[in-house]
Amino acid sequence: MHVAVCAIKLFMPHVASLKEKRRIVKSIMQKISSRINASVAETDFQDTWQRAEIGVAMVSGDKGMLDRQISLVRAIVDDCADAETAEFEVEFV
């Protein structure tokens, strides 16, 4: 069994309210969870307007499958025009 955990830190320079930030973060999280069988949560900076951290966890019997899913997560996050990826950390267990 292989486990992958991703910590994704985002920067949203044009966000002017928590409501707008939460809309963007929720959209990204929904896209990840609908395309990939993964657990997704906002893990830090909940009360900060322009920053967010999203945690993604996946389990698979095949490490290659996890690598492909991580690449897809990265593509989903990078495709978001409203947020910049400040940091993308991956840990395998």
GROMACS elastic network, one bead per residue, 0.5 to 0.9 nm:
[ bonds ]
;  ai    aj funct       b0    kb
    1    59     6  0.71043   500
    1    60     6  0.59406   500
    1    62     6  0.73510   500
    1    63     6  0.83907   500
    1    93     6  0.87785   500
    2    58     6  0.83576   500
    2    59     6  0.57559   500
    2    60     6  0.53578   500
    2    61     6  0.57372   500
    2    62     6  0.67701   500
    2    63     6  0.61019   500
    2    66     6  0.79609   500
    2    92     6  0.70521   500
    2    93     6  0.61283   500
    3    57     6  0.72484   500
    3    58     6  0.57106   500
    3    60     6  0.65233   500
    3    61     6  0.86179   500
    3    63     6  0.82749   500
    3    66     6  0.79127   500
    3    91     6  0.82132   500
    3    92     6  0.56093   500
    3    93     6  0.50679   500
    4    56     6  0.80652   500
    4    57     6  0.57533   500
    4    58     6  0.52491   500
    4    59     6  0.64801   500
    4    60     6  0.85181   500
    4    63     6  0.87278   500
    4    66     6  0.67609   500
    4    67     6  0.85993   500
    4    70     6  0.81893   500
    4    90     6  0.68156   500
    4    91     6  0.56990   500
    4    93     6  0.63865   500
    5    55     6  0.71909   500
    5    56     6  0.56966   500
    5    58     6  0.65647   500
    5    59     6  0.89591   500
    5    89     6  0.81662   500
    5    90     6  0.57036   500
    5    91     6  0.52277   500
    5    92     6  0.64524   500
    5    93     6  0.80960   500
    6    54     6  0.80000   500
    6    55     6  0.56394   500
    6    57     6  0.64137   500
    6    58     6  0.87602   500
    6    70     6  0.79443   500
    6    88     6  0.69774   500
    6    89     6  0.55135   500
    6    91     6  0.64596   500
    6    92     6  0.89127   500
    7    43     6  0.85112   500
    7    53     6  0.67826   500
    7    54     6  0.59427   500
    7    56     6  0.66382   500
    7    87     6  0.77619   500
    7    88     6  0.59544   500
    7    89     6  0.51594   500
    7    90     6  0.65863   500
    7    91     6  0.86271   500
    8    52     6  0.81690   500
    8    53     6  0.54401   500
    8    54     6  0.51152   500
    8    55     6  0.63315   500
    8    56     6  0.80908   500
    8    74     6  0.89281   500
    8    77     6  0.86039   500
    8    85     6  0.71633   500
    8    86     6  0.76700   500
    8    87     6  0.57260   500
    8    89     6  0.64137   500
    8    90     6  0.86844   500
    9    44     6  0.87452   500
    9    51     6  0.73355   500
    9    52     6  0.57915   500
    9    54     6  0.65229   500
    9    55     6  0.88758   500
    9    84     6  0.86064   500
    9    85     6  0.61540   500
    9    86     6  0.53659   500
    9    88     6  0.64682   500
    9    89     6  0.86293   500
   10    25     6  0.89110   500
   10    50     6  0.80814   500
   10    51     6  0.56304   500
   10    52     6  0.51041   500
   10    53     6  0.60586   500
   10    54     6  0.79890   500
   10    77     6  0.88585   500
   10    83     6  0.61120   500
   10    84     6  0.55853   500
   10    86     6  0.52410   500
   10    87     6  0.70382   500
   10    88     6  0.88345   500
   11    50     6  0.56480   500
   11    52     6  0.66940   500
   11    82     6  0.88100   500
   11    83     6  0.56548   500
   11    84     6  0.51182   500
   11    85     6  0.64065   500
   11    86     6  0.60927   500
   12    15     6  0.57758   500
   12    21     6  0.76022   500
   12    24     6  0.88978   500
   12    49     6  0.79361   500
   12    51     6  0.61816   500
   12    52     6  0.82279   500
   12    82     6  0.62116   500
   12    84     6  0.62011   500
   12    85     6  0.89195   500
   13    16     6  0.85188   500
   13    49     6  0.89710   500
   13    50     6  0.58919   500
   13    51     6  0.84835   500
   13    82     6  0.81548   500
   13    83     6  0.75762   500
   13    84     6  0.82427   500
   14    50     6  0.76310   500
   14    82     6  0.75029   500
   14    83     6  0.86753   500
   15    18     6  0.79077   500
   15    20     6  0.62626   500
   15    21     6  0.60924   500
   15    49     6  0.64949   500
   15    50     6  0.58631   500
   15    82     6  0.82651   500
   16    19     6  0.85782   500
   16    20     6  0.69705   500
   16    21     6  0.78730   500
   16    49     6  0.67218   500
   16    50     6  0.77731   500
   17    20     6  0.53590   500
   17    21     6  0.63546   500
   17    22     6  0.87048   500
   17    48     6  0.89267   500
   17    49     6  0.57847   500
   17    50     6  0.83559   500
   18    22     6  0.59894   500
   18    23     6  0.85157   500
   18    46     6  0.84588   500
   18    47     6  0.70542   500
   18    48     6  0.71788   500
   18    49     6  0.52027   500
   18    50     6  0.83213   500
   19    22     6  0.52256   500
   19    23     6  0.62880   500
   19    24     6  0.88787   500
   19    49     6  0.86363   500
   20    23     6  0.51448   500
   20    24     6  0.64889   500
   20    25     6  0.88086   500
   20    49     6  0.83352   500
   21    24     6  0.52685   500
   21    25     6  0.62114   500
   21    26     6  0.84759   500
   21    48     6  0.86411   500
   21    49     6  0.61136   500
   21    50     6  0.68920   500
   21    51     6  0.82274   500
   21    52     6  0.82679   500
   22    25     6  0.50635   500
   22    26     6  0.57698   500
   22    27     6  0.83071   500
   22    46     6  0.84950   500
   22    49     6  0.87469   500
   23    26     6  0.52399   500
   23    27     6  0.61198   500
   23    28     6  0.87697   500
   24    27     6  0.51657   500
   24    28     6  0.63820   500
   24    29     6  0.87241   500
   24    80     6  0.85129   500
   24    82     6  0.70533   500
   24    83     6  0.76968   500
   25    28     6  0.51998   500
   25    29     6  0.61507   500
   25    30     6  0.85333   500
   25    42     6  0.77479   500
   25    52     6  0.74551   500
   25    53     6  0.88287   500
   25    54     6  0.80656   500
   25    83     6  0.86081   500
   26    29     6  0.50757   500
   26    30     6  0.59955   500
   26    31     6  0.85746   500
   26    42     6  0.85191   500
   27    30     6  0.51427   500
   27    31     6  0.62182   500
   27    32     6  0.87227   500
   28    31     6  0.51984   500
   28    32     6  0.63151   500
   28    33     6  0.87407   500
   28    76     6  0.73336   500
   28    77     6  0.66450   500
   28    80     6  0.74230   500
   29    32     6  0.52006   500
   29    33     6  0.61873   500
   29    34     6  0.85316   500
   29    40     6  0.61904   500
   29    41     6  0.71536   500
   29    42     6  0.80951   500
   29    54     6  0.76777   500
   29    56     6  0.89254   500
   30    33     6  0.52161   500
   30    34     6  0.59534   500
   30    35     6  0.85433   500
   30    40     6  0.83516   500
   31    34     6  0.52657   500
   31    35     6  0.61868   500
   31    36     6  0.83893   500
   31    73     6  0.90000   500
   31    76     6  0.72457   500
   32    35     6  0.54615   500
   32    36     6  0.58198   500
   32    37     6  0.83360   500
   32    38     6  0.75743   500
   32    39     6  0.88797   500
   32    40     6  0.74786   500
   32    56     6  0.86135   500
   32    72     6  0.84191   500
   32    73     6  0.62598   500
   32    76     6  0.69024   500
   32    77     6  0.83889   500
   33    36     6  0.53188   500
   33    37     6  0.61900   500
   33    38     6  0.57866   500
   33    39     6  0.68190   500
   33    40     6  0.65214   500
   33    56     6  0.89975   500
   34    37     6  0.73532   500
   34    38     6  0.86831   500
   35    38     6  0.87530   500
   35    72     6  0.86260   500
   35    73     6  0.88450   500
   36    39     6  0.88859   500
   36    58     6  0.87975   500
   36    69     6  0.68925   500
   36    72     6  0.81999   500
   36    73     6  0.80002   500
   37    58     6  0.71857   500
   37    59     6  0.87919   500
   37    69     6  0.89025   500
   38    56     6  0.65230   500
   38    57     6  0.57055   500
   38    59     6  0.78162   500
   39    55     6  0.79956   500
   39    56     6  0.55912   500
   39    57     6  0.51905   500
   39    58     6  0.66423   500
   40    54     6  0.69615   500
   40    55     6  0.56757   500
   40    57     6  0.66981   500
   41    53     6  0.85304   500
   41    54     6  0.56509   500
   41    55     6  0.53319   500
   41    56     6  0.67541   500
   42    45     6  0.82328   500
   42    46     6  0.73670   500
   42    52     6  0.72236   500
   42    53     6  0.57706   500
   42    55     6  0.61891   500
   42    56     6  0.89971   500
   43    46     6  0.76189   500
   43    52     6  0.79073   500
   43    53     6  0.55060   500
   43    54     6  0.55049   500
   43    55     6  0.59246   500
   44    47     6  0.85784   500
   44    48     6  0.89923   500
   44    51     6  0.86348   500
   44    52     6  0.61677   500
   44    53     6  0.50389   500
   44    54     6  0.73272   500
   44    55     6  0.88692   500
   45    48     6  0.52059   500
   45    49     6  0.81914   500
   45    50     6  0.87869   500
   45    51     6  0.61065   500
   45    52     6  0.51438   500
   45    53     6  0.64681   500
   46    49     6  0.81324   500
   46    51     6  0.82401   500
   46    52     6  0.67466   500
   46    53     6  0.83030   500
   47    51     6  0.88332   500
   47    52     6  0.89493   500
   48    51     6  0.58286   500
   48    52     6  0.73901   500
   49    52     6  0.81245   500
   50    83     6  0.88886   500
   56    73     6  0.86859   500
   58    66     6  0.72324   500
   58    69     6  0.85088   500
   58    70     6  0.89450   500
   59    62     6  0.87761   500
   59    66     6  0.75689   500
   60    63     6  0.68412   500
   60    65     6  0.71246   500
   60    66     6  0.66109   500
   61    65     6  0.82160   500
   61    66     6  0.87780   500
   62    65     6  0.53816   500
   62    66     6  0.67658   500
   63    66     6  0.50532   500
   63    67     6  0.63164   500
   63    68     6  0.87948   500
   63    92     6  0.88971   500
   64    67     6  0.50296   500
   64    68     6  0.63733   500
   64    69     6  0.86844   500
   65    68     6  0.51589   500
   65    69     6  0.62193   500
   65    70     6  0.86419   500
   66    70     6  0.60536   500
   66    71     6  0.85394   500
   67    70     6  0.51398   500
   67    71     6  0.62617   500
   67    72     6  0.87078   500
   68    71     6  0.50893   500
   68    72     6  0.63036   500
   68    73     6  0.87349   500
   69    73     6  0.61913   500
   69    74     6  0.86075   500
   70    74     6  0.61607   500
   70    75     6  0.86008   500
   70    90     6  0.81649   500
   71    74     6  0.50586   500
   71    75     6  0.62241   500
   71    76     6  0.87185   500
   72    76     6  0.61981   500
   72    77     6  0.86648   500
   73    76     6  0.51528   500
   73    77     6  0.62736   500
   73    78     6  0.85645   500
   74    77     6  0.52395   500
   74    78     6  0.60247   500
   74    79     6  0.85495   500
   74    88     6  0.79200   500
   75    78     6  0.50576   500
   75    79     6  0.60230   500
   75    80     6  0.88814   500
   76    79     6  0.52418   500
   76    80     6  0.68319   500
   77    80     6  0.55845   500
   77    81     6  0.89650   500
   77    83     6  0.79326   500
   77    84     6  0.81654   500
   77    85     6  0.71397   500
   78    81     6  0.77037   500
   78    83     6  0.80227   500
   78    84     6  0.71670   500
   78    85     6  0.67154   500
   79    82     6  0.89977   500
   79    83     6  0.88036   500
   80    83     6  0.58027   500
   80    84     6  0.76599   500
   81    84     6  0.74985   500
   85    88     6  0.69888   500
